Amino acid sequence: MRVLLLYPLFPKSFWSFEKALELVDRKALMPPLGLATVAAILPQTWEFKLADRNVRSISEAEWEWAELVIISAMIVQKEDFLAQIQEAKRRGKSVAVGGPYATALPQEAEAAGADFLILDEGEITLPMFMEAIAQGETQGIFRSNGEKPDVTGTPVPRFELLDFNAYDNMSVQFSRGCPFQCEFCDIIVLYGRKPRTKNPEQLLAELERLYELGWRRTIFLVDDNFIGNKRNVKLLLKELKPWMAAHNYPFHFNTEASVDLAQDQEMMDLMVDCNFNAVFLGVETPDEDSLAVTKKFQNTRDSLSEAVDTIIASGLRVMAGFIIGFDGEKKGAGDRIVQFVEKTAIPTAFFSMLQALPDTALWHRLIKEGRMRGNGNINNTTLMNFEPTRPIEEITREFIDAFWNLYDPMAYLNRTYRHFLKLGTPKHKSSLRKVSWVSIRALLLVAWRQGVVRKTRFQFCSTSSAFFATIPAFGITISPSAPSASIS
């Protein structure tokens, strides 16, 4: 069987980072890890090609070669996902689909013409699909009916299918699921509230494979809450620490975690020892009433600003997500988010208007209350897909104003400067990847634009001095040909 693994386009947005990626000569931030894992689960006698449309177009030769097209996507990729199903069917190909979008809204993939719907988690439903193919079936829907797989049996993804030079970060996964009950979150719908983890040997085998293939840049652990199962994470970190030292610290790690990370100093110290240098936190809002309404109680137990400061002081750079539009939200929520970001000096604040995701507790509540707009379609314009409890015009104006304030160049650089002062120098010396000439070119371009041409020049120079003060602790060397790689 000749299989074309196809990953649809993401729409352009503020968070596409296309200009930043262009600076470092990359096409996409991260690859489709799910498809690389699918290729590892399917029969290894099959032939695979992986085409990420965010990186390149699909050639006529690839379309002609393929007997089966497998497409996976998130909801935000909806438009191109449906278009690629239709294109594959126009070419007479058998089409199988899966991933979060197809799992949440299978009727839309079916209406577009998909032959096979491989839903939920592939460790369970891909074997069902393989059995159907073996029996000569030409269509089918495969579901796990609530069963969650033991991920200790998940194989090492087929990383070699990826164009490593196209991606800025690599991706690996250690756990699935989250113990919390945030009303708006679809992770607990897709993966459950009991975090399941791989064993340390599995993840080290994945890292070893990436190391063999030449990857020497950042690896993002895509777990939706890396610390959901704290016991197992600490077991992993205690084995990862000597592996990283033995391999001369070939990677930086980034991940996502809940803010209760701040309560576990041992966890933070282990992460820093393993060369984690950044963590994404779901702060959402500093308004405790809104956090309680959306059942994000873990953010109300301690001071959010103190938690952020503790994490930064431990040596982890903080990125954070914020949302406006919760039920019962009081006027001025946008301003309060800006004030929180400024107070905590978080450089990168991901900010959006609330949308109800399919099958979440919020989705079902809003349907029951008759507040969904139209059929509740998720859109890519950031506008809400339901009737909020205060005027949508007021929320939208606050969102726009807050965005302008957050990403005013002077405000952004000031926060970055203060953040690096809090962060301090790395906690341990490590010999990082060699810096390529592409990186040097990017640095010179940024220095010229922000440090000379634009009004940010003084603030940029101050921020840069704070950052470069940390360089001697890293032992970075310059090479015209640094190793590179990428994952899906």
N, C-alpha and C positions, 0 to 999 in steps of 0.2 A: 504494500500500500504506500503510495506517494502522498504525503500530507503537507499542505501549506498551512502553517500557523500564522494567522493574520491578526495584527493589533491595530485597531482603528485610530483615526486622528483625534487628538484633544482639541477643542476649540481654543482660539486665542483668548487670553485673558491677562489681567495684571499679573497673575501668578504663573504664567507660562514661562517666564524668565528667558524669553527668546533672545533678548539683547545681551543678557549676562552670558548665556550659553554661546552666543556668537563670539563674544570676547575671547572665550577659551576654546573656540573651535570645536564645540560639541553640538549635536543635533537635538538631544533630549536630556532631561534631568536624570531619569531612571528608566530601565528597560522593563518589559512585561515579565515579571518573575513567574506569574501564573502559567503562561504558555511554555516557558522553559521547564516548569515542573510537570505540566501535562505531557510533554515530549518524553520525560523520564518515566512516567507511569505507563504510557502506551507501549505496545510490543516493540522491542528494540530491533526486531527484524524489519519494521517499517522504516521508510526513509522520510526525513523531515527537512523542511526549509522554514525559516522564521522571517517574516516580513513585517517590520514595525513601520507603519505608514507615517509616524512622526519623524522617522529617520530617512526613509527613502520610499519611492514609489515601487509598485509591483511590476515586474517586467512581463512582457508577453510570453517569454519563454517559461517563466514561473507559472503563469496561468495555464499554459499548455501542458506543463509537466504534471500538475497536481491532479490527483484522482479524488481527493477529499480536502475540503477547506474547513479548518477549525478556527472560529473567531471568538475571542473573549473580550469583554469590555466592561467598564464602569458606566454608571448612568450618565455621567457628563459626556461620554463618547457616543451617545445615542445616535446622533445624526449620521455619522460616518459608519457606525456599526450596521444600521439598517441599510444604508447605501451599499455597503460591501456584501451583505447577504444577497441583495438584489443583483449586484454585478456578478457574483459567483454563479447564481442561478441562471442569469442571462447567458453565461458561458457553458451551461450544462453541467455544472459541478455539483456534487453532493456536499451539503453544508451542515456542519455541526456547530452549535454555539453553546457557550457557558459563561461563567463569571457573574459578578454581582448584578449587572443590569438584566441579563436573561433570567437569573434566579428571582429577582424582585418582580419583573414584569414579563413573564414568559409569553403571554398572549401577544405582545408586540413583536417579539422575535418570530413567533409562529406565523403571524400575519404577514411578515416580510418575506416568508418563504423558506425558513430554515427547516431542514429535514429532521435533524436530531437535536433535541434540547437536553444537554448534559448539565443538570442543575445542581445546586447545593455544592458540597465539597467533592472534588474529583476522586479522592481515594476510594470513595464508595460508588459513585455513579459512573466513573470511567470503565471499571470492569463490566458493569451492566451494558454499557455501550459496546464494548469489545465483543461481548457475547452475542449481542444483536447483529453486529457486523459478521461474525463467524457463521451465524445462522442464515445470512443472506437477506436480512431485513433492510429496508430502505428508508425507514423513518421510525421515530420513537421519542418518547419523553421519559427521562430517567431521573428519579428523585430519591432522596435518602429517607424520606418520611420521618424526619426528626432525629435520625441517628447521626451521631458525630463520630468521625473516624479517629482512631488512635494515630496521631501523627508521628509516632516513633517508627512507623513503617514507611514513611514518605521517603522516596529516593533522592539522591543528590540531583538537583536540576541540571538540565543539559545546557550548561553555561556556554559551551563551545559553539552553540548555534547563534550566539549574539555577536554583533559587531562592537567589540569593546571600545573602539575609538569614537563611537557615536555618542556615548553616554558620559555624563559628568560623575554620577554616582553609580555604584553597584547596589543590588538588593539581595538580602537574604531574609528568611523568616525563621524565628525560633518558636513563637507561640501563636495561638489563635484564641479569640474570645476575650472577654473583659468581665470582671466581677461586679461592675457597677450597673446602674439601671437608668442612665440618662434617657429621658423621654424621647429626645430627638434623634438618638443614635441608632443606626441600622447594623452596627457591628454585632450587638448582642442578638439581633434577629438572625443574621447570617451565620454566626459562629458560636452563639451561646454565651452564658454568663459563667461557665466553668472553664477557665483558661487551660488549654491543653498545650503541652510543650513537647518539642523534640528532646532527645537526650543530648548531653554535651558532646558525645562522640559524633553524632550526626552533624551538628553544626560545625565542629572542627573539621570534619571531612569535607564539608562544603567550602570552608575557608581554604583548606589545603588545595582543593581543586582550583579555586580562583587564583591562588598563589602560583600553582603550576602553569596556569594559562597566562600569567604575567600581570594580573591586576595589582596595582600599587597605589590606588587612590581611595577615596572615601567609600565606605560600605554603609548603607542605610538598612538597619533592621526594621522591616516594615510592620512589625507587630503593632497592633493598634493600641496596646498598652503593654509595653515591654515588661513592666513589673507586676503584671496581673497575678502571676504565680511567683511570689517573691522567693520562696524556698528553692524552686527549680532554677530561677535566674541566678541566684547566688551560687548554686552548684555549677552552673555553666561558667560564670565569671571566674570562679576559682580554678577551673581547668583552662579557661581561655588565657588567663594571665601568664602562665609559663609558656604557653604556645606562642603568644605574641613576643615574649622576650627571646625565645629560641629562634624566631624568624626575623628578629631585628625590627619589630614593630612596622610591618609592611602596610598597615591600614590605619585610617582613622575610622571610628564608628560614630554614627548618629542614630537616634531612635526617637520614638514617641513614648510618653509616660504620663501617668496621672500625677497631680501635684503632691500627693502624699509621698512621693519620692523624697521630699524634703524631710520627712520624719525618720528616714532610715539612712543614717550617716555611713554605716557599713556598706550599704548598697552603692551609694555615691562614690565612696572611696574605691570600691572594687571596679566600678565603671571607669573611673579616671585612671586607675592602674592598668586597665586593659586598653587604654587609648581611646575611650569615648571622649569626644570633645564638644558635643552638642546634643540637646534634647528638646523635642517639641512638646509643649504643655497645652492641654485643652483648658484654658482659663475661662473662656466664654464671656464672662461679664463680672465686674466687681460687685454687682448688685445682689446681695444675699437673697432678697425676696425672689428674684428671677431664677437664681440657682435652685431655690427650694421648689418653685413651681415646676421646673423642668427635671426635678429629682436628681440633680447633680450634687448630692449631699456631701460628697467627699471634698468639695471645694468650700464648704462652709464650716468645717471643723476647726480650722486654724486660719490665721491671717494669710490671705493670698499673697500680699506684698512681701511678708516675711518669708513665706515659703520660696518665692522666686529668688529673694536675696540669698537664702541658705543654699539653694542649688547652684547659683552663680559662684558664690564664695567657695564652694567645693570643687570648682574647676570645670563646670559644665556651662557652655554657652547656651542661653535660653532663647528659643523661638516660641511663639505662643499664638493660639487661635482665639478669636473673639467673634461673638455673634450679637446682632441687634435684632429686636423684634419679638422677644419672649412675651408671653401672656402676662398682663398686669404690669408691664414695664412702665416706669414713670418717665415723663418728659426729661430730656437731657441725658439719656443713656449713652449717646455717642460721645458727649463731652466727658462723661465719667470714665469711659473706656480710654480716651486720650489721656486723661489725667493719670490713670493707673499705669499706662504704658510709659508715660514720662517719669512717673515716680520710681518705677522699677527699672528704668533704662533698658527695656527690651528693644533691641534694634528692629527685629523682623516680627511685625504683628500681622498675622493673617486675619483679615476682617471681612465678614460677609453678613448678609441679611438672612434671617432664618427661613429655611424651606423645610416642609414636611416630607421626609423620605418615605417611600413605599413600605408598608407593613410595620412601621415603627409604632410605638405606643402613641406618639403625637399624631401620626397619620390616622390611626383608628379613632382617637378622641375627637379630632377635628371633623372627621366624617360623621360621627355620631352627633356632633353639635351643628352639623350643616354648614361648616365654615370653609370647606375646600372650594377653591376657585376652579370652575370648569371641571375637568376630570383629574385635577391635581397634578398635572404634568410638571416635572422638574424642568426649569429653564436655565439657560446659561447667561441671562442678563442680570442675575442676582436678585431680581424682584421676587417677592414672596408669592407662593402658590396657594395661600389661604388668607382669610380675612383676619387681620390682627386685632388686638383689643384697643389699639389707639390708631389714629388716622395714618394710613399708608404714606400720605404725603409728608407727614411729620417725621416718620421713621426714615423715609428716603432722604429727606433733607439732612437729617442728623448723620446718616451714613455717609453722604457725599462730603459734608463738612469735616467729619472726623477723618475720612480718608485723606483729604487735602492736608489737614493738620498733621496727621501721622507721618506722611511722606513728603512734607516740605523738606527740601534738601538740608537746610540748616538744622532743623529739628532732628532729622534722621541721623545726621553726622554727630550731633551733640549726644544723642542717646548711645550711639555706637562707641564714642569716646568714653563715656561714663561706664558703659558696660565692660569694656576692656580693662578699665582701671579696677573695677570690682573683681574681674576674673583673675587678674594677676598673671604671673608667668606659669607655664605648665608645671604640674606637680612632680614630674619626673622627666629626665632627659630621654629622648628617643631619636633614633636616626630615621627620619622620614624619607618619603620618596624623593628622588631627584627632581628638581624643577626643570621643566622643559622650556624651550624658547617661546612656545606658545603662551606659557604663563608669564614670561617676562614681557612679551608684547602686550598682553592684557594689562599688566601692571603699569606699563608706560602709557598706554592709552587712557587708563583711568586717571593716572597722575596728571596727564596733560589736560584732560577735560575738566576734572574736578579741582585740581590743584593750581591750574594756571588760567584757563579760559573762563571759568564760571565764578560766580560770587562766593562760592563755597570754599575758595582757596585757603583761607586762614583756618577754618574749621577742619577742612580735609587734612591739612598738614598736621594739626594737633592730634587728630584721630589716628593718622598714620604713624605718628611717633609713638603713640600708646601701643599700637599693634606691633610695630617692628622692635619695640623693646623686648618682646618675647622671643624673637628669632634666635638669639644665641643659645637659648635652652633647647632648641630643636636640632641643631646641627645640620641644617639644610645645605645641600650642595647643588650646583648647577650643572646640567648636562643637556646637550642638544638633542638627546633621544631618550627621554624617560619612558619606562614601560607604561602601557595603557591597556584598558580593558573595559568591559561593561556587561550588565546582566539584565535578564527579563523577568 
